[in-house]
Amino acid sequence: MADTHVLFVEDDDVIREATQLALERDGFEVTAVPDGLLGLERFRARKPDIALLDVMVPGLDGVSLCRRIRDESTVPVIMLSARADSIDVVLGLEAGADDYVTKPFDGAVLVARIRAVLRRFGHASGPGGAAGADAPEELEGGVLRFGDLEVDTDGMEVRKGGEPVALTPTEMRLLLEFSAAPGTVLSRDRLLERVWDYGWGGDTRVVDVHVQRLRGKIGQDRIETVRGFGYKLRG
């Protein structure tokens, strides 16, 4: 973990300095800056392993910065918000963030969430589990086909109608979970545990927003909502 570089964008001096010290004590290398424009500059220059972005920072707000980062990179992003406000959370996730943490936060909790995200990005698991009734056509080389959608579980690539689909690592892991059990309803809690590595109940809005983003890329009808239960992938 000592080589893991964190970009931390936070305009509150006390929070920024205290959090930087806490992360450095846990072995992270930290670049901490007070505004979004400087954050974008440091991101491009240093190429961090993960970015922590406060929503309300001057120059370029955290949501806009997240969008700029996502235009250039699939590096994991965690948004920090001073309140568990639905608008803040959803805007951050829709901008491409992989997770969010509400302030004030415990340093140990933040470190645990960072490590969970890094584990997900470093170890993208392939399909595993029982297939449902809508089993896909399996092509050579670990490629699964669902209609015009092809999921290459070995090469971690996705094509729709023969054209490549750009997914973030979190979106890819989510699709792999669905691909492992097409036709089977997966609950939000199961997806939180499997994709976000939460061993406890997390905020299911994280799942809902990522499913919406994934639908926008692979087809709105490909993932069906089963009200009161969760989601399933159509074959």
C-alpha positions in Angstrom: 0.0 0.0 0.0 3.0 2.3 0.5 3.2 3.0 -3.3 -0.5 3.9 -3.6 -0.9 7.6 -4.5 -4.0 9.5 -3.4 -5.1 12.8 -4.9 -7.1 14.6 -2.2 -9.1 17.7 -3.1 -10.5 19.5 -0.1 -10.8 23.3 0.6 -11.1 23.1 4.4 -7.6 23.4 5.7 -8.2 21.5 8.9 -9.9 18.6 7.2 -7.3 18.5 4.4 -4.3 18.5 6.7 -5.8 16.0 9.3 -6.9 13.6 6.6 -3.6 13.8 4.7 -1.7 12.9 7.9 -4.1 10.0 8.7 -3.7 8.6 5.2 0.1 9.0 5.3 0.2 7.1 8.6 -1.6 4.3 6.8 1.1 4.2 4.2 -0.5 6.2 1.4 1.3 8.8 -0.6 -1.0 11.9 -0.7 -1.1 14.9 -2.9 -3.6 17.3 -1.2 -4.8 20.5 -2.8 -7.5 23.1 -1.9 -9.3 23.6 -5.2 -10.6 21.8 -8.3 -8.5 23.5 -10.9 -5.3 22.7 -9.0 -6.7 19.2 -8.5 -7.1 18.7 -12.3 -3.5 20.0 -12.8 -2.1 17.6 -10.2 -4.2 14.7 -11.6 -2.7 15.1 -15.0 0.8 15.6 -13.7 1.0 12.9 -11.1 -1.5 10.3 -12.4 -2.7 9.1 -8.9 -4.1 5.7 -8.2 -7.3 7.0 -6.6 -8.9 10.5 -6.2 -10.8 11.8 -3.2 -12.9 14.8 -4.2 -14.9 17.0 -2.0 -18.2 18.1 -3.7 -17.9 21.8 -2.7 -14.5 23.1 -3.6 -13.7 26.4 -5.4 -12.4 26.8 -8.9 -13.9 23.6 -10.3 -16.4 21.8 -8.1 -15.9 18.2 -7.2 -18.6 16.9 -9.5 -17.2 18.8 -12.5 -13.7 17.7 -11.7 -15.0 14.1 -11.5 -16.4 14.5 -15.0 -13.1 15.9 -16.3 -11.2 13.0 -14.7 -13.6 10.4 -16.1 -13.2 11.9 -19.6 -9.5 11.1 -19.4 -9.2 8.1 -17.1 -10.9 5.2 -15.4 -9.0 5.8 -12.1 -11.3 5.2 -9.1 -13.0 8.2 -7.6 -14.6 8.6 -4.2 -16.7 11.7 -3.6 -16.8 13.4 -0.2 -19.9 15.3 0.8 -20.7 17.4 3.9 -24.2 15.9 4.0 -25.9 12.8 2.9 -27.9 14.9 0.4 -29.5 12.9 -2.4 -28.7 15.5 -5.0 -25.0 15.6 -4.0 -24.7 11.8 -3.9 -26.5 11.2 -7.2 -24.7 14.0 -9.1 -21.4 12.6 -8.0 -22.2 9.1 -9.0 -23.7 10.1 -12.3 -20.5 12.1 -13.0 -18.6 8.8 -12.8 -17.7 8.5 -9.1 -17.4 4.9 -7.9 -18.4 5.6 -4.3 -19.0 8.4 -1.8 -18.3 9.1 1.9 -20.3 11.5 4.0 -18.5 14.1 6.2 -17.7 14.1 9.0 -16.0 10.7 8.6 -13.9 8.5 10.7 -10.3 8.1 9.3 -10.4 4.4 9.7 -13.7 4.2 7.8 -12.3 6.3 4.9 -9.2 4.1 4.7 -11.3 1.0 4.6 -13.4 2.4 1.8 -10.3 3.4 -0.1 -8.8 -0.1 0.3 -12.1 -1.7 -0.8 -12.2 0.4 -4.0 -8.6 -0.4 -4.7 -9.2 -4.1 -4.2 -12.0 -4.0 -6.7 -9.9 -2.2 -9.3 -6.9 -4.4 -8.8 -8.8 -7.7 -8.9 -11.6 -7.6 -11.5 -13.3 -10.9 -10.9 -14.8 -12.9 -13.8 -18.1 -14.6 -13.8 -18.9 -17.1 -11.1 -22.1 -18.6 -9.9 -25.1 -20.3 -11.3 -26.6 -19.2 -14.6 -30.3 -18.5 -14.7 -32.8 -19.5 -17.3 -31.5 -16.9 -19.8 -28.1 -18.6 -20.3 -25.9 -16.7 -22.8 -24.4 -18.1 -25.9 -20.8 -18.9 -25.0 -18.3 -18.1 -27.8 -14.6 -19.0 -27.8 -12.1 -17.3 -25.4 -14.5 -16.6 -22.6 -16.8 -14.4 -24.6 -20.5 -14.4 -23.7 -23.2 -13.2 -26.0 -26.5 -11.7 -25.0 -28.2 -10.7 -28.2 -26.1 -8.0 -29.8 -24.1 -7.7 -26.6 -20.7 -9.5 -26.2 -18.9 -9.7 -22.9 -15.3 -10.9 -23.1 -14.6 -12.1 -19.5 -10.9 -12.9 -20.3 -10.0 -9.7 -22.1 -12.4 -7.5 -20.0 -13.9 -6.0 -23.1 -17.5 -5.4 -24.1 -19.0 -4.9 -27.6 -22.5 -3.9 -28.6 -23.4 -4.6 -32.2 -19.7 -5.2 -32.9 -18.7 -1.8 -31.6 -16.5 -1.5 -28.4 -18.3 -0.1 -25.3 -16.1 1.9 -22.8 -16.9 0.9 -19.2 -15.3 2.0 -16.0 -13.9 -0.8 -13.9 -16.9 -0.6 -11.5 -19.3 -0.8 -14.4 -17.4 -3.8 -15.8 -17.6 -5.6 -12.5 -21.3 -4.9 -12.3 -21.8 -6.3 -15.8 -19.7 -9.4 -14.9 -22.0 -10.1 -11.9 -25.0 -9.9 -14.2 -23.4 -12.0 -16.9 -22.5 -14.7 -14.4 -26.2 -15.3 -13.6 -28.4 -14.0 -16.6 -32.1 -14.2 -15.8 -31.4 -14.4 -12.1 -32.6 -11.5 -9.9 -29.7 -10.0 -8.0 -30.5 -7.9 -5.0 -29.0 -4.5 -4.3 -27.4 -5.9 -1.1 -25.8 -8.7 -3.0 -24.4 -6.3 -5.6 -23.1 -4.0 -2.9 -21.3 -6.9 -1.4 -19.9 -8.4 -4.6 -19.1 -5.3 -6.6 -18.5 -2.7 -3.9 -17.0 -5.1 -1.4 -19.3 -4.0 1.4 -19.7 -6.6 4.1 -22.4 -4.4 5.7 -25.4 -2.6 4.5 -24.4 0.3 2.2 -26.4 2.9 0.4 -28.3 1.2 -2.4 -28.3 4.5 -4.4 -24.8 3.6 -5.4 -26.1 0.5 -7.1 -29.1 2.2 -8.7 -27.1 5.0 -10.3 -24.4 2.6 -11.6 -27.1 0.4 -13.1 -28.6 3.4 -14.9 -25.1 4.3 -16.2 -24.6 0.8 -17.4 -28.0 0.7 -19.1 -27.1 3.9 -21.0 -24.1 2.1 -22.5 -25.3 -1.5 -23.2 -29.0 -0.8 -23.8 -31.9 0.4 -21.6 -33.8 -2.9 -21.9 -30.9 -5.2 -21.3 -31.1 -4.9 -17.5 -34.6 -5.4 -16.1 -35.8 -3.9 -12.8 -37.7 -6.4 -10.6 -39.6 -4.2 -8.2 -38.9 -4.9 -4.5 -36.1 -7.4 -5.3 -33.4 -6.0 -7.5 -32.2 -6.4 -11.1 -31.6 -9.1 -13.7 -29.8 -9.3 -17.0 -31.9 -10.4 -20.0 -30.4 -12.9 -22.3 
